[in-house]
Amino acid sequence: MAVECGPLPDAREELAQAWQAFQPDRPLTFSIAIRRRLFAFQVLLISAGMYDEPPSAPAAVYAQYAPQFVRDFGMSRNPGLTGALANLSETLQQARERSEGDFGNNCGLILARRMLHEDAVNVSTDWVLQTVTWGFAPTFQESIHQLVHDHAQTCSSEPDVEGVPEAVLGCTIRRVGL
């Protein structure tokens, strides 16, 4: 029986609240606002237990991690980001044939799987892009996004990967060189 996992909270709102508590007299900085997708991705990885920590509820991780993220711009998690993404990819590939109920109450893992199944190419592109740019993807040239997206698109049409969202992610990671 699958556990009920609600959608991830609004990263923009969570970061704005954490910033207000940290710097009440200053507006949210561009470097925090631009990295909101990285924050959401790191929270997903943390809550799924991919950073060698036990899995926990995504909403709780949002609230706990947001203050740290605004203080260090998410940099404390960046050194482990590639490994955490690799762990997620491997975990999802190993559990490909299993039901959500087999994931217990690991909502981070369940939500990651749902996201990947909903749109394997774009989700793989985003997760790999967040990893290689450490969340500064919107400030890089569109060509980097296009390159990663092209890799994901190519992966999705390979005969041994086609129709297997977990394999699209793994292939994209390999093609990009992570």
C-alpha positions in Angstrom: 0.0 0.0 0.0 1.5 3.3 -1.1 1.9 6.1 1.5 0.2 9.4 0.8 2.9 11.9 -0.5 1.8 15.4 -1.1 3.5 17.7 -3.6 6.7 19.5 -2.7 6.1 22.9 -1.0 6.8 26.0 -2.9 10.6 26.5 -2.9 10.3 30.2 -3.7 8.1 30.8 -0.7 10.2 28.7 1.7 13.4 30.4 0.7 11.8 33.9 1.0 10.6 33.1 4.5 14.1 31.7 5.5 15.7 34.8 4.0 13.4 37.1 5.9 14.3 35.4 9.2 18.1 35.6 8.3 18.2 39.1 6.8 15.0 40.9 7.8 16.1 44.2 6.5 17.3 43.1 3.1 15.4 41.8 0.0 16.0 38.3 -1.2 19.2 38.2 -3.1 19.4 37.2 -6.7 21.8 34.3 -6.0 19.3 32.7 -3.7 16.3 33.3 -5.9 18.0 32.0 -9.0 19.0 28.8 -7.2 15.5 27.8 -6.0 15.4 24.8 -8.3 18.7 23.6 -6.9 17.1 24.0 -3.4 14.1 21.9 -4.4 16.3 19.3 -6.0 18.6 19.1 -2.9 15.6 18.8 -0.7 14.3 15.9 -2.8 17.7 14.2 -2.6 17.9 14.8 1.2 14.4 13.6 1.9 14.9 10.5 -0.3 18.0 9.6 1.8 20.5 10.1 -1.0 23.1 12.0 1.0 23.7 9.1 3.4 21.1 10.4 5.8 17.9 8.6 6.7 14.9 9.5 4.5 12.5 12.1 6.0 9.4 14.0 5.0 10.1 16.5 2.2 8.0 19.2 3.9 10.1 18.8 7.1 13.4 19.0 5.1 12.2 22.1 3.3 11.7 23.8 6.7 14.9 22.5 8.2 17.2 23.0 5.2 16.0 26.5 4.0 17.8 28.5 6.7 21.0 26.7 5.9 20.6 27.2 2.2 20.1 30.9 2.5 23.2 31.2 4.8 25.5 29.2 2.6 23.7 29.5 -0.8 23.4 25.7 -0.9 27.1 25.3 -1.3 27.5 22.9 1.7 25.6 20.2 -0.3 27.2 20.8 -3.7 30.3 18.6 -3.1 28.0 15.6 -2.6 25.5 16.5 -5.2 26.9 14.4 -8.0 27.1 11.3 -5.7 23.6 11.9 -4.4 22.2 12.1 -8.0 24.1 8.9 -8.9 22.6 7.3 -5.7 19.1 8.4 -6.7 19.5 7.1 -10.3 20.9 3.7 -9.1 18.2 3.4 -6.4 15.4 4.1 -8.9 16.8 1.8 -11.5 17.1 -1.1 -9.0 13.5 -0.5 -7.8 12.1 0.0 -11.3 9.9 -3.1 -11.1 8.8 -2.5 -7.5 5.6 -0.7 -6.5 5.5 2.6 -4.5 4.3 0.6 -1.5 7.7 -1.1 -1.5 9.3 2.3 -0.8 7.7 2.5 2.6 7.2 6.1 3.8 10.1 7.4 1.7 8.1 10.2 0.0 11.3 11.8 -1.4 12.0 8.7 -3.4 8.3 8.2 -4.3 8.1 11.9 -5.5 11.3 11.6 -7.5 10.0 8.5 -9.2 6.7 10.1 -10.0 8.5 13.2 -11.4 10.7 11.1 -13.6 7.8 8.9 -14.8 5.8 12.1 -15.7 8.5 13.6 -17.9 11.8 11.6 -18.1 13.6 13.8 -20.6 12.8 17.2 -19.0 13.3 16.0 -15.4 16.6 14.3 -16.3 17.7 17.4 -18.0 16.8 19.6 -15.0 18.4 17.3 -12.4 21.6 17.0 -14.4 21.7 20.7 -15.2 21.2 21.6 -11.5 24.1 19.2 -10.7 26.6 20.5 -13.3 25.9 24.2 -12.8 25.3 24.0 -9.0 22.0 25.8 -9.5 23.1 28.6 -11.6 21.6 27.1 -14.7 19.4 30.1 -15.6 22.5 32.4 -15.7 24.4 30.1 -18.1 23.9 30.2 -21.8 21.0 28.4 -23.2 23.4 26.1 -25.1 24.3 24.2 -21.9 20.6 23.5 -21.3 20.2 22.5 -24.9 23.2 20.2 -24.7 22.0 18.3 -21.6 18.5 18.2 -23.1 19.8 16.8 -26.4 21.6 14.0 -24.4 18.4 13.2 -22.5 16.4 13.2 -25.7 19.0 10.9 -27.4 18.9 8.6 -24.4 15.1 8.4 -24.4 15.1 7.0 -28.0 17.8 4.4 -27.5 16.4 0.9 -27.9 17.4 -0.4 -24.4 16.3 2.9 -22.7 13.1 3.8 -24.5 10.1 3.7 -22.3 12.1 3.3 -19.1 12.3 6.7 -17.3 14.9 5.4 -14.8 17.2 4.4 -17.6 16.8 7.8 -19.3 18.2 9.5 -16.1 21.1 7.0 -15.8 21.9 7.4 -19.5 21.8 11.2 -19.3 24.1 11.2 -16.3 26.6 9.0 -18.2 26.4 11.0 -21.5 27.1 14.2 -19.6 30.0 12.6 -17.9 28.9 12.7 -14.3 
